[in-house]
């Protein structure tokens, strides 16, 4: 397979979108594309699902340009390293603040362009220091990674996590988007696929209306969560953007 190169500006078409799910880690992977040029990106691919993703890409006739990560996950290994071996010209993307290796490092205010479509980059640290969220060019949806989950949020007790930072990230970078913006998270453990941002603003039990920063810090302090089973393998691999360790 060969990665697409084009960047044709053409207005008036809806962005192509497909949400995929990995049962093992409860991870959502997203395919986004320009229907005109078929240039596409994949967000948060999972290594054990690369064959599935390649079949989807082929069936949709997409030219996969970038593999984009919301952060260095602790519960699965990113598929970007494997995809680089399968698709000519394909490039991995991650936050510069993550400290991870990738072909392209990005930060707040950047845009990832594929054909005439794009997603804008917002820094939303707190779950990890390098977490990013990605807003569609028409603000119809936002990919929130582990920063904002449906009726929840990512934990803040490792990988440079900070409850204070996460609270401020959500309120300054996500809750400022329109109420009709759809939230698509990196994980869900109850079969939920999306939520309206306005609903999360009101009813999210950790971050919604009436919850102060101090309330949130206290909630996160008392979660008493066990560490992810794959953290010792996943984090080092993801710091290499999924490229196998050859040392």
N, C-alpha and C positions, 0 to 999 in steps of 0.2 A: 504494500500500500504506500501511497505517496501523500504527504501533507499538502494541503492547499496553501496558496500564497496570496490570493487576490484580496483587494480591499476596495471594492466598488461601492460608491455611495449611492444608495437608492432608497428613497423613503416610501412609506405606505404599506409595507408588508409586516405581518406579525412575525415575531421571532419564533423559530422552531424550538420545541421544548419537549424533553422526555425525562421522566424520573424513573430511576432504576433502584432496586433494593437488594442488599446483601443480608441474608438471614443470619449468618454467623455473627456479624458485628452490629446488626441493625443499622447499617449505614446506607444513606441515600447518595447515589451518584446521579449527576445531571449531565445530559447532553443538550447543548444550546447551539443553534445554527441559523445562518442566513438562508432563507428558502431560495433566494435568487442564485447566489454563488455556491451554496452548499458548504461553504467554509464553516467549521464547527470547532467548539471547544468541549472538553469533558472536565467536569468539576468533581473532585474527590473520588477518583476511581479507586477500586480495591483490587489488590494483586490477584486474588483467587477468582475474580470475576472478569479478567481481561478477555478471555475467549468469548464470553457473553457480550461484552462491550464491542468487540470487533465485529461480531455478527450483526449487532444493532447498527453499527456504523456502515457496514456494507449494505444492509437491507435498505437503509435510508439514503444511500448514495452520497455519504458525507465525506468531505475532505478535512480530516482532523488536524488542526493546526497546533493547539496548545492543550496540555494537561495541567489544570489549575487546581491548586490545593488551598483550602480555607486555612489550614494550619498543619503542624506536624502531629498527626493523630497518635493516640496512645493505645488504641484498641484494634488497629489493623494496619497493614503495610500498604502504602499507596501503590497504585498500579502504574504510575507514570514511568517508572524505571523499565518495566516490561514493555509498555507501549512504545517506548523509544526504540526498542529492538525490533519492533514489528512495523513501524511506520516511518518512512523516510522523511526527514526534515521536521519531525514532530519535536516540540520543545516543552520542557517542564517549567512550571511557574510556581513560585511561592513567595511569601512575604520576606522582605529583607530583614525585618525585625525578628524573624523566626531563628535566624542563624543557620538555617539549613542550606544545603547545596541545591542548586537548580540552574537551568540554562538562563532563566530570566528572573530577576528579583524585582518585586514591585512594592509600592507603598501607597498611602492615602493620596487621593486625587488622580492617580493613574487610571487609564482606561485600557481594557483588553478588547481589541477590535478584531472581529471576524466578519469579513465581507462588509456589508453596510450596517451591521449591528455591533453593539458593544455592551459591556458591563463596566460600571465604575467601581473603583476600589475604595472601601472605607475601613480604616483601622478600628478594630473592635477588640482590643486586648482585654484580658481578665481571666478567661479560661486558660489561655497561654499568652505569653508576651507577644507572640507573632500572629494572633488571630486576625483574619480579614473577613469582611462581608462584602458581597457583590450585588450591586443594584442594577437592574435592567435599565436600558437606555430610556424607556418610557415610564420608569418607576412602577411598572405593573407588578413586579415581584422583587424579592430580595433573597439571596442565598445567605443564610446567617451562620453557617457552620455549626459549631457547638456554643456560640455565644448566646443565641436565643433559640431555645427549643420550644415546641408547642407545650404550653402550660408548664414551662420549666426553663432551665438554662444549664450550661455546662458547669462542671465542678471547678473549683478555684484553688485546690490544695496541692498542686504540683505543676511542673513545667513553667515556673514563673507566674503562676496564677495569682490573682488578687481579686477579692470580692469587691473592693472599692472600685478598682478599674473596670470590672465587668459591669457593675451598676451604672457607672458613668458612660461607658461605651453604649450600652443599650439605650439610655435616656438621651444621649446627645447625638448618636449616629443612626439609631434605628427607629426609636419612637418619634423622631422628627419627620419621618416619611409619612405619606398620606395613609389614612385609616384603611383605604381600600387595597393598599399594597399587600400582596400575598407573601407570607413567610414560608420559605422552603428550608427546613433545617437539614443538618448533616446526619441526624439520627432521630429515630423515634422508636419507642419500645412498646407502643400500644396500638400500632396499626394506623396511626394518623399520618396523613400525607402532607397537609398544609393547614394554614390558618390565616385569617385576616389579621393584619397588624393591629387594627383598631380593637379587635377582640382581645389580643394579647395585652394591649395597653390597659384594658379595663380589668381583665380577669386572671392574668398570669399570677399564680399564687406566690411567686417569689418577687416579681418585679412590677406587678400591675398597680393600678390606682391605689393610693394610700400607703404604699410601701416606701418607707424612707431608706436612705442608704444604711443607716444604723440597723434598721429592721433586717435588711437584706444580709448584711455582714453577720448578724446573729444567726439567721437561718442557715447560711452556708457553713458557719462554724460548727453547727450541730448536726450535720448530715451523717457523719460517721460512715463514710463509704469505703468499701474495700477497693484496693487498687485493681485496675483492669488486668485481666489474666495475661494479655500479650504485651504489657508495657515494656518489659525488658528487651523484647525483640523488636517491637514496632517502633519505638521512639528512635533507637539508633539507625534503623533502616530508613525511617522517614527523614531523618536529618541528612541522609544521602539522596533524598527524593526517590527512595525505592530502588536505587541502583544496588545490585548485590555487592557485598563486601569481598573484595578480591585479595585483601591482605592476609 
